[in-house]
Amino acid sequence: MASAAIFSSIRRSRSPTLDAFLAPVHLENDVVGLLKTLKSVASELISSFSDKTPSFQKKNSRSLLRKIDLFVVLLDSVCNSGARWSNLQSTVVLCFKELYLLLYRSKILLDYCANSSKLWLLLQNPSISGHFHDLNQEISTLLDVLPMNELNCLISNDVREQIDLLRKQSIRDKLFIDQDDEVLRLKFFKLLNEIGDKKIPDFEQFHEFFIVELGIFDSRACRVEIEFLEEQIVNHESDLEPSASVLGGFIAMIRYCRFLLFGFEEDEVEIAMGKRFKTGKKRGLIGKQIADTFITVPKDFCCPISLDLMMDPVIISTGQTFDRSSISRWIEEGHNNCPKTGQALVHKKLVPNRALRSLILQWCMAHKIPYTPPENMDLGSESFPAAPASRAAVEANKATVRLLIQQLENGSDIGKAIAAREIRFLAKTGRENRGFIAESGVIPHLKNLLSSQCPIAQENAVTAILNLSIYDKNKTRIMDEDGCLRSIVSVLKSGHTIESRENAAATLFSLSAVHDYKKQIADEDGALSTLASMLRDGTPRGKKDAVTALFNLSTHTGNCVKMIEYGVVKALIDALEYEHVAEEAAGALALIVRQPVGAEAVGNEEKAVIGLIGMMRCGTPRGKENAVAALLELCRRGGAHTTERVLKAPALASLIQSLLFTGTKRARRKAASLARVFQRCHYNSLHFNGLRMGLGYGFPGNSTTGNLDSSFPAETVSVSMSMSVSVS
């Protein structure tokens, strides 16, 4: 009797309880316990949902609850009939077990309707109506097979008549789709189609639909709708209806209406003023509040990493829940497994655990503990899968950008901060978005916000520029904007928050992908020295942002002298000790030592050779490539003293031998060249652990005569790096 469609189509981030699929095994031979459980479950359903009328599916929900209420009456009558009901026939018991499953499936459907957003219920109106019809059919089947003759002696005539009436009604029940709801659903699609045809509906049309007909009265309600729709794209993956691209169009429309109808309302003030920047203090305050009241925090409310009360619980691919800040940091540090189970992460999406966050909020309110969950500002970037943008989504986003630019031009400080935040998120996904946003003239306004005294405004502005810069044409727009580079470097040096400074470093990395800009960036006052400082003393993510930027800048030969002068070389050498940035640091050093002045500077640092040898021993495959390449260039261009220091390094011979057999293709070539350096400088032949390797070792171009490594021209240093748009 189970309707499998309910569980395939109405799938949530948390799986339904097993009670929805399995009969109560512990009550297999306990008829008394089974009837009491049934009565309890049915009564709980009535009490839980009678006063929770969903925005849509009102008639279907009320109809289902009325039928469940009659089952409560039936169960009451059986339980009140005396001792006779403890010896029910097996056929009756079997029907009651089926009723148990039916009640749990009803609970899932009613709970889904009660907790879904208005617009999602509207979009799913025919489908959800079908699920209610399926349950009605199951009720009809159950009543058909229920042996009333066995129950006649246990129930009153009045109850028997009600059950008989319910059976007849269930047989006649047909699929019911509320036509008023359906009219609204079609109107929603019509509005989207008009936007796709570049006929943006006016204020009055949107006001009528969203405020009058749907009852969405403020920007916070719009934000809830957007978040819920984005969640569905994540949770439903390939079986989503409507498709992800169409749903993306609806999300873009709601975002536009949010600002068109409600502007930049006061309920956004706390977000704009950056309360989340006080996370450390807030958590400390929460910890003190809990300690002062001697309350034990439920284990499920604590992050498995930090052990603190979770402020923004999210679910990772293994199904485990963590606080967003803790798991984000874990992933940024290069881990690819679940910190709790050790399982490999299939993907790195972070899906908000809204149910748990609601429970934490209720618990804190009950114990009078202040709790303000951070605005889920990165839902769109971290969990919203890429989908082709529909024409309607593009047009709605363009209309939104026009509103946001007006706010950036003439709005209040808070309004500008909110507008920058929205630009930041719109620029996260899609080349087309990044293109038309920049073409709209937003970059000068974002540049002005880089000097804002509001931390959230500054962070949103620099991150928006970072996201826009990923589109190559926008790099030119940013660099050509007078004073923009200077402002980015200013944020890098003295940004209000760590996130702002880190995103400024990432922006420099993105801009330096264009060769012509590498010298310009390095010449900007404070750029190199601040990146070096971040590489030495920054957070793990800050170090990563800094080293990737420095790597790009090191590919321009004209920057070598300044990189030495401003302490970049020393910072890169020190970074060889940190696993998550060592590969890029070795790559940058391998480029710098190609020039005699760079080789001399690196050779004068005692830790350089030791660090590179360490990379050869336990670095990543590409890290080993870069380390042996750097050592080879030190021998070529660093002079006799530096060459001697390299060749006398402990265990170098065995490491070269290991790379010759197990390294990547490029690492083997470089190792062979370094082996020939050994031979030329010290031996007529090389002996590694008893293995003789002359110059005829199996590598192309080996020769006993000619210039050193003449057959191996300089190569591009290999570093695996990717620019991530998902930033805090």
N, C-alpha and C positions, 0 to 999 in steps of 0.2 A: 504493500500500500504506500510505501514511502515515495515521495516525489523527489527524485534525484535532482531535478532541475533547480529546486530551492537551494541546494548546497553547491551547485556548480555556478549558478548565476548570481546568487546573493552571497558572495564570498567576502569576508571581512579580513582585516589584518590579523585578527585572532581567530583560531579555529573554534567551531562550536564544541561544546562539551560532548563527551562520549555518550552521555545520557540521551542524546538526540538520536543515536543509532543503535543502542543496545538495550535490551530489556533488562530490568533490575535483577541480576543474577542472585544477589543476596536475598531476594524475596521469592526465589523459585518455588519454595514449598511453604511459604508463609502468606496465606491468603489475607490474614488480618493485617499484616504489615503492608501488603500490596495495596489494599483498599485505603488504608490510612495515608499512604504515600500519594496515591492518586488524588485523594481529597485535598491534601496539602498543596500539591502542585497546581491543581485546578483553581483552588481558592487564591493562591498567590498570584496566578495569572490575572484573575478578576480584579484583585486589589491593586496590582501593579499598573494595569493598563486602562482601567476604567476612567481614570482622570488624566490620562495621557493621550489626548486626541491628536493624531498626527496631522501635519499640514494638509496632506492629501491621503487618499484611501480611507477617508473617514467612515463611509458607509460599509465598506468591506470589513474594516476593523471592528465596528460595532456589531455587525452581523456575526462575525466569528466569536466575539466575546459573549454574545447572547447564547450561542450554542454551547459554549464551554460552561456557561452558567447553568444550563439545563443538566449538563453532566454532573455538576456539583450537586444539584438537587437529587439526581439519581443516586449518587454515591452516598449522600446523607441518608436517603431513605433506606438503602441497603444496610448501612452501618447501624441504623436505629431499629432494625428489624429484630434484634435479639441474637441469640447464639446460633440460630439456623444458618446465618450467612457465612459462618466459618467453614462450612462443608459444601462450598459451591462446586458445581460440575466443572470438569476440566475445560469444556468448551467456553464457559463463561469466564473462567480465569484467563484463558488465552485471549479473549476479546478485551479484557481489562488490561492485559499486557500491551496489546496493540494500542489501546487508548493512551497508555503511558507514553508510548513513542509519539503518538499524534499530538499530545499536549506539548511535548518538548519541541516538536517542529513548529507548532503554533507560536510558542514562546520566541523562537528564533525570528520568525517572520514579523511578529508584533514588535519585538525589540528593534529589529532593523528599521521598521517604519518610524518608530518613536525617536530613533537616534540619527536618522539620515537628514541631510539638509533638504530644504524645501525644493530647490531646483533639481536636485538629483531625483527626488521622488517624482517630480513632475516629468522629468525626462524618461523615467522608468515606468510611467503610469500603466501602459498596456501589459508590460512584463510582470509587474508586481500584482496587477489584477489577476493575471493568469495563475500566479502562485496561490492567491486566496481561493480561486476556483478549484485548484488541485486539492487544497485542504478540504474544501467543501465536499468534493467527490469522495475523499477518503472517509469523511464523516458519514456520508451516505452509505458507503460500502460497509463500514463498521456497524451501522445500525441495521443493515440488511442481514448481517450474519449474527448479530447479537441474539442469543436464544431467550427471548422474552418469556417463553413458557417456564423456563427455569427460574426466572426472577419474579414471576407473578405473585408468588407467595411471600416475597420479601418487600414489595413496594406497594404503595397505595394506588387506588384507582386514578387519583388525580395525577400522580407522577407518571403512571402508565399512559394516560391520555396525552400528557405533554411530550413524552418520548415518541409516541406514535405520530403526533402532529409534526414533530421535528423530522421524523423519517420521511413523511410525505413532502414536507417543504424541501428537504435536501434533494429528493429525487427531481423536484421541479426547478431547483436552482440552476441558473445559467451563468455564464461568464458575465460579470458586471464591470463595465468600465464607465466611470463617472464622466458624463459628457461635458460637464462644466470644467472638470480637470483637463479633459482632452482638448477643449477649446483653448485653454491657456497654454497647453503644451505646443499646439500647432502655432499659436501666436508667438511663442518663444522662438521657434524655428523660423517663422516669418521675419522677425526682427533680425535674426542672424543672416538670413538671405539678403535682406536689404543692405546690411552692412557690407556683405560680400560684393554687392553690386555698386558699391561706393555711394549708396544713398543712406547716409547716416540718419537714423530717426532723430527727431528733435527732443528737446527737454520734456515736453508735455507727454509724448508717447512713452518715454522711459519712466516718467513719474507715474503715469497711469498703471503701467505694467508692474513695476517693482514695488512701489509704495502702496498704491490703492489695492491692486489685485493680489499681490503676493505677500504684502505686509512686511517688507524689508525696509526698516525705518531708519537705519543709520549705517555708517561706514563699517562699524564693527561687524554687523550682520553680513555685509557684503564680503568682508574678509573671511568669515566663517564659511560662507558658500564657496569661495574660491579654494580654500584649503581642503574642503571636503571633496570637491570635484577633482582636485589634483591627487588626492589620496586614491580615488577610484581608478585613475589611470595607472597608478603604481600597483594596486592590489589586483586588478583584473587582467593586466597585461594583454594577452592576445585575444581574449574573448570579450572585449569591451564593446558595448553597444549603447550609444553611438560611438563611432571610432574615436581614437585618441586625437586625431587632427580636428574632427568636428567639435569634440569636447574642449579642445584648446581654443577654438573660436568662441565658445560660450564663456570660457574663463576670461578671455580678452574683452568680451563685451561687458561682463560684470565688473571687471577692473575699470573700464571706461566709465560705466555708470556710477561706480563708487565715487569718483571724483566729480563727475558732472552733477550728480544729484546732491551729494553731501559735502563737496569741497574738501577742506582740510579741517575736520572737526576737532573739537577739544578732546575727544576720547583718544586722539593720537598723541597727546602732549607727552605722556609718560614715555612712549616709545621714542619720540623725537629727542627728548632730553637725555636719552641714553642711560636709562636705569640699569641696563644690563652691564654697563661698565663697572658697576659696583658689585659685581657678582661675588668677589671675594669677601667683601664686607658683609654682603647680604647673607652669604652662607655662614659666615662667622656668627652673625646675629641670630640666624635660625638655630645654629648649633647651641648657642648660649640659651636661647629661649627654651629649647628642648631640655637642656641640662638643668635649667632653673626649675623646671616643673617635674623633673625626674620621670619623663615620659620615654618609653622605649619605642624607637621608630620601628614599624613593621619591616621585617627583612626585605620583603618584596618592594619596598619603597626606596631602598638604598641602592646606589650604583655599585655593581660588583668591583669596579676599578677603584673609585675614590672612597667608597663606603659612606659617602654623604647622601643626604636626602636628595633625590633626583629633582632637578628643576625643569628639565625638558627631556623626558624619557623617549627614547627612539628604539626601534627594532632593527637589528641587522639581519643579514641573509640567513644566519643559522637559527633565527627565531628568538635569540636572547635580547634582553632589554638593557640598555645602558643610558647614562646621562649623555646628552649630545656632546657637551664640551669634552668629556672624558674619552668617549670612543672616537671623536673626531681627532683628538690629539694622538691617540693610539694609531690610527690609520695614517695620519700625517707623518708619523715617525717611521713609517715604512713597513709596519706589520700587515701581513695578509691573512691572518688567522683570527679566530674568535678568542679573546682573552679568557673567556670562561670555559669553553669546551675544547679549544685547540683546533676546531675544524677550520678548514680553509674557507675563506669568504668567496662565495660564488660571484658576488658583486659588492659594491661599496655604497649602495643606496642606504639612506637612513630614513626609515618610515616612522613618523610620529606615532607614539603609543598614546593616543588621545584618551582611551578608556582609563589607563593607569594614571595619566596626568589628572584626570577628573577625580579619581579616587584619592590621590595625594592631596589635591586641593580641598576635598571634603574633609579629609582627616585633619589637615592643618586648621581648617575653620572650626572643627569640633573641639580642637585642643587649644584654640586661640593662639595659634602660631602664625605669624605673618608669612604669606607665601604669594609671590607674584611671578608666575612662570614667564620666562622671556618670550618675547614675540617670536613666533616660528618664522623667522624671516628667510630662512634658506630652504624651506620646503620645496619651492619651485626648482632650485638648482640641484639639490642633493637627491631628490627622490622622483622628480618629474622626468620621465623618460623622453628621449628625443623623438619627436614625431613631426612629419611634414606639416608646416604651417599652412592652414587653409587661407583662402583669400580673405574670408571674413576676419580671421585672427589678425592678419597683417593690417587690414584697414582699421580694425578696432584699436590695434596697438598704435597706429599712426595718429588716430584721433586722440588717444590717451597722451601720447608724447606732446601733442600741441597744447593740451591742458597743463601738462607738467612744466613745459617751457614757460608758459604764461606765469605760472607760480614762481619759477626760478627768477623771472624778470621782476615781478612786482609783489611777490608774496611776503609774508612775515618770515622771520628766521626759522620758526618751527615749520612753516609750510615749505620753505626751501629745503629743509632737511628731509622732509617726507618725500618731496618731489625727487630729490637726488637718490633716495632709497629706491623709488620705483624705477627710475632710469637704470639704476644698478641692476635690478632684477630683470628688466626687459632686455638688457644687453647681455644677459647670461646665455641665452639660447638663440641660436640662429644667426647665420651670417647676414640674412636679409634685415633682421632687426637691428643689428649693429650698424648696417649701412644707412638705413633711413634715419636712425636716431642721430647719428653724427651729421648727416646732411641737413637735418632740421636746425642745426646751429646750437647744439647743446654744449659743446666743448668750452666756449668762453665762460658760460655760466658755471660749469663744474670747476673750471680753473679758479674762479672767484671764491668758490666755497672751500677750496683747499686751505685758505687762510682763516676760515671760520673759527670762532672760539667755542662753537658747539662740537663736542667730540663726535657725536653720531653723524652730524652733517659732514664733517671732514672725512670720516671713514667712508661714508657712502659716496662722497665725491671722488675720492682717490680710487675706490674700488670700481666705480662706474667707468672711470677712465681706463682702468686696467681691463675691464671686460670689453670696452669698445676697441682697445688697442689690438685685440686678437685679430681683428679684421685688418688686413694689410693696408688697405687704402686709408684707414683711420690713423695709422701710425704717422702718415704724412700730415694729416690734419692736426694731430696733437703736437707734433714737433714744430709745425709752422705757426702755431698759436703763440703769439708773443708772451713770453714769461711763463708759459705752461711748464716747460722742463724745469725751470728754476723753482717753481712752486712745488712740483713733485719731489724734487730733492730736498726742499725745505721740510716737507712732511716726513721724508725719510730721516732727516736729522732730528726733528723735534716735534713729530706728530703727537697728538694728544693721547693716543692709545697705541698699544703694541700692534694691534691689528692694522692700524693706519700705516705704521712704519713698515710692517711686513708687506702690505699690499703695494706700497710705494716701491719697495725693492723689486717685487714681482713685475710692476709696471716698467721699470727700467730694463728688466730682462726681456720683456715683450718688445719694447721699442728698439732694443739693441739687436734684434734679429735682422734689422736693415743695416748693412755694412756701413753705409754713409753716416749713420747716426752714432756708431760706436765711439768715434773720436769726440764727437760733440758732447755726448753724455759724460765721457771720462774727463773732459775739460771743464765741466760744470763744477763750480766751487763746492767742495764738500761731498761730492758723489762717491768717489773712490774711498776716501777715508771713512765715511759713514758705513759703507758696505763692508769694509774691512772690520770695523768695530762690531757690526751686527754679526758677522761671521764668527768673531771671537766670543762675544758675550750674549748673543741673542738666544731666543727660545729655539727648540729644535726646528720649528717651522721657519723661524726667522733666519736661522743658519742656512736652511735649504733655499730660501728665497735669495739670500745674499750670494751664496756660492754659484747659483745658476746665473745670476746677473753678472758676476765677476768672470765666470767662464766665457760668456758671450763677449764681454769687453776685452778679454785676453786674446781673442782671435784677431784683433787689429794690432798690427805690429807697432803702430804709432803710439800705443798706450803703454808699452812696456816700461819705459822710464818712469812715468807717473805712477804706475802700479808699484814699482819699487819704492819710489819716494814717499808714497802715502801709506806704506805698511801693508799693502795687499799681499805681497809675496810671503811675508812672515805669517800673516793670518791664514793663508792657504796651506802653508806648511803645518801650522798648528792644527788645522782642520783635518789633516790626515788621521788624527787620532779618533775622530768621530765617524762611526760607521756609516751613518745616513748621509753624510756629505763628502766622504773621503773620495769616492769615485770622481765626482765633479772637480774636487780640489786637485787631485792628481792630473786630471785632464787639463786644467788651467795651467798647472806647473809645466806639463809637457809642452804646452804652446809657448810659455814664457821663456823656457830655457833654449829655444831654438835660436834666440838672439844672444850673442856673446855677453851683452850687459846683463841679460836675464840669467844666463847660466852662471855668471860670476856671482850675482846676488844670491841665487839659490845655493850655489856651492859654498858660500860663506856661512850658511846657516847649518850648524851642526846637526840639528834635528831633521834636516831635509832627507838625507840619505837613509837614516834610520826609519823615518816615516814611510818612504817609498819602498824600502825593503819589507816593512810590515805589510804594506798593501799587496806586494807580490806573494806574501805568505798566506794571507787570509782575506784578501779583498774579493770583490765580485769579479766575474770574468772580465768585464770591461775595465774595472778598476785595476786589475793586474795588467791589462794591456797598457793602460795609461801610465802605470808605475814603471814598467820596463821601458816604455818609450821615453819617459822623462830621464831615467838613468842613462839610457843610451845617448840622449842629447847632451846630458851633463858631461859624458866622456868625450863627445865630439867637440864641444864648444867651451867647456869649463876650464880647460887648461890642465897641465900635468898634475897639479896638486889635487884638484877635484877628481880627476880620473883615478888617481891613486886611492883616494878616500872611498870611491865607489867600489873599486876592485878588491879592496881589503875588507869590505863589509862582511860580517859573519854570515855564513850560510848562503851567500849569494850564488855560489856555484851550484848547490843542490836545487835552489829555487829556479835557476835558469834551466837546469835539466828537467825539472818538473814541468815548466812551461813548454819546453820543446816537445813534450809528449802529450800534455793534457790541455794546453792553452788553446785559445781561439786562433784562427788562422793568422790574424795580425800579431797576436802575442807571440806565436811561434817564430814569425819572421824577425820581430824585434829581439827576441831571446837569442836567435841564431847570430844576429849582428853583434849583440853584446858578447856572445861567446868568442867571436873573432877578435873583439877588442882585447879580451883576456889573452888570446894567443899572440897577438901582435906585440902586446906590452910585456908579457912575462914568460910565455912558453912557446916551444915549437909545436906543441900539441896540448890539448886539454884532457885532463883525467878527472872524471866525475864518478866517485865511488867505484873505481876500477873499470869504468867504461871509457874507452878511448874514442874521442871524437875529433878527427882532424878537420881540415877545412873542406874536405870532400863530403861532409855530413849532408844528408839528403835534402838540401834546400836549393832552389834555383839560384844561379849566380854565384855559388861558392867558388872561390878561386884563391890560389895562393899568392896571386899577384894583384896589382891594381889598388885603387883607392878603397878605403874602408867602406863596406856596405854600399858599393857603387851601384848594385842592382836594386837597391831598395830606396826609392825616393821618399821624401818626406810625405807623410799621409795626414789626413785630417784626424785629429784626436777624436776617439769615439766615446761619447758620453750619452747614456740613455736618460733623456729628460723630456718631460711633457708639461705643457702649461695647463694648469688646472683653473677652471673658471669658478669652481666652488670654493668660495672664501667666506670667512665668518662675517 
